[in-house]
Amino acid sequence: MSDSQVALVTGGGSGIGAAVARQLLDAGHRVAVTGRGEERLRDLAEELGRPEGLLTLAGDTAVYDDVRAAVDSTLKAFGRLDTVVANAGSATHDTVAEGDPDGWRDMVLTNVLGPALLIRASIDALKETRGRIVLIGSVAGFVHGPGNLYGATKWAVTGLAENTRRQVTEWGVGVTLVAPGRTETPFWDSYGSLPPGHLLTAGQIADSVVWAIRQPAGVDVNTVVIRPVGQPV
């Protein structure tokens, strides 16, 4: 167990992040999970049976001191860091012409600044293990939606993935962008209902994340776009 790989997953208390944590634990990894809600993290730990290889850390992914503390705590607990998964994100489900600006700042900071802070805080440790950075983007980061500021944040994540890859590849660090289409997760809670049509599950997205992480040494999977069959855009 002490030699098994270590992953840090942000926004891992529910949805895609929790599914990734579960699958990595099942695959023998040790996993640190961050989130803003301590109760949700406790519930996740209970649901998973409080395994020895799970560390839960409350904090805000848009605050560098919190992100740095999460990385330091992971290294202290497990002795190494092989993978970071920037999963934390939010959406206001409104538009720039008609939406409420009060909700935009938190979304932009979480979705865009958060992944950048995680990269900055973890890169030295990832250099040592020749590890991997996984950014959870969105199909909205490839397809323009009318007035969609959330989509603009995910376009930023799409760019951040390639910009980061071009810098860190010389250090042996891989970068993978996973861009899900419509997925049944708590993401839709603030929307009020699930979108119509077939939806992916968090577990199906986690399958692709874990597949990318577990590629052989020297293989760098860079972009994975996953839509449910029937999603036209």
N, C-alpha and C positions, 0 to 999 in steps of 0.2 A: 504493500500500500504506500510506503514512503517513497517509492520510486515512480508511482503512477503520475500521469500528467495532471496538471492543474488548470482549471478554467475559472475566469471571473466573468459573471453575467450580470449586466445592469438591468434594472427593471424586471427582475426575475421572480417577483412575488406571484405573478399570475400570467396567463396567456402564453405567448410564444416563449418568453424568457423562462417561465416555470417548466414548460415542456422540454426546452433545451437542457435545463439543469437536470431534469429527471432522466433524460436519455443519456447524458454524459455520465451521471452516477451509475446507471445500469451498465455502461460500457467500461466501468472501472476507473473513471477520472475522479479526482477530488474537485469539488466545486464550491466557489464562493458566490453568493447571490446578494445583490444590493437592491434596495427599494426604499421609497420614502415611508411606507407604512410598516411599522414594527409588528402590528397585529397580523397583517397579511403575511409577513415573513414567518411569524410563529406558526400560522396556519399551514404554510407550505412545509415547514420542517416537520410538523405533526403528521401531515398527509404522507410524507415520504418516510416516516418512521424514525425521524431524527438520526440519520446515518452518521457514522463517524467522519465520513468524507465530505460533509456539508457544513459550510460556514455561512451564516446569514449576517448581513451588515446593513444597518439603517443609514441612509444618507441621501443627499440630493446630487444627481449626476451633473447638474449645472453649476455646482460649487466646487472649485478645484480642491480646496482643503478636504472636502468629503471624499472626492475621488482619489486623491493621493492617500488618504487614510485607509481607504478600502484596499488599494494596492498594497500598502505597507502591512495591513492586517493579514492579507492573503499570504504574502511572503513569510510573515512571522509564523503563521499557523502551518503552512504547508512546505515552505522552503524553496519554492520555485513558482514560476508562472509561465505557462505554455500558450494559453489562448485567452484573449479577451473578446467578449461578445457585447457590442454596444447595442442593446435592445431597447432601453428606456425611450419612450416616446409618448406624445399626446397629440390630440387633434381638437380643433374648435368646431369643425364641420360647418364653417361659414365662409363668406367671401370677402374680398377686400373692398368691394363696393357697398356691401350691405351688412357686414359683420360687426361684432363688438370688439373694438381694439383692446379692451381690458384683458381679454384672454390670450392675445397674440404673443405677448412678451414671454410668458412661461413656455408656450409651445415652441417658439423659435429657440430659446435658450436650451430647452431640453433636447430638441431634435437635432440642432446643429452644433451648438457649443458643447453639449454633453459628450458626443462621440470624440470631438477634438481633444477635450480634456482627458478622456480615457486613454487616447493614444499617447498624449504627452506624458501622462503619469506612469504608463506601463512600458514604454518603449525600451528603457534600459534593461528591464527584466526579460523582455521578449527577445532582445538581442542575444542574451546569454543562452536561451533555449532554442533559438532560431524558430520562434513560435509563429502564431497566427493572430491577425486582427480580423474579426468578423463584424461587419456593420449591417444592421437590419434596416434596409431602405424600404422602398415601396414601388409598385408599378406606377404610382402617382409621380415617382421621380423620373419617369421616362415618357409619360403621356400627359400632355397639358390638360388641366381641367379648368373650366371657366372661373376665374376669380379665386382659384384655390390656393390659399397661402400655405396650407399644410403640404400641398404638392410642391410648392416652391422650397419648403424646408427639405423635402426628400430629394429634390433635384440637387440641393446642396450636398446631401449625403452621398449621392451618386458621384458628384465631382470629388468629394473628399476621399472616397475610396481609391480612385485612380491617382489623385495627387499624392496620397499617402503611399500607395504601392510604388510609385516611381522614386520615392525617397528611400523607403525601407528595404526594398528588394536587395540592395547591395549588402545589407546586413544579414541576409538570409531569412528575413521575416516575410511571411505571406500575408496577403490581404484578400478577403472575400466579401463581396457585397451580395447579400441575399435580399431580393426584392419581391415580397409577397403581393399577390392580388388580394381579392376579398377573402377575408379569413374570419372565422367565428371566434372572436376574442372579446375581452372587456373594452377594447378600442371603441366599440360601437355603443357603449353604455351612455355616453354623453350625446349621442345622436338620437337616441330614443327608440330605435328599432334596428333590426338587422336589415341589410340591403336585400333586395329580391334575388332569387336565383340560387344556384349551387354555391356553397362556400367551402373553402378549405378549412381544415382543422389546425389548431396550433401544433398538434403532433406531426402533421404532414410537413409543416414548415420546419419544425425541429429536425425531422429526418434529413432534410437537405443541409441544414447547418452542421449537423454531426457528420454527415457524409463528407462535406468539405474539410472539416477539421481532421478527419481520420484518413485523408489521402496520404499516400506514401511520401517519404522524405524526398524533396526535390520537385514535388508537384504543387503548383500554385493555381488553384481554381479561383478565378477572379470575379465573375459575375454570374449569378443564378437568379433568373426571373421565373416566378412560379405563379401561374394563374389557375383558377378552377376552370375546367372545361365549361364553355358557355359564357365566360366573361369576354365581351367583345373588345374592350379597350384596356 
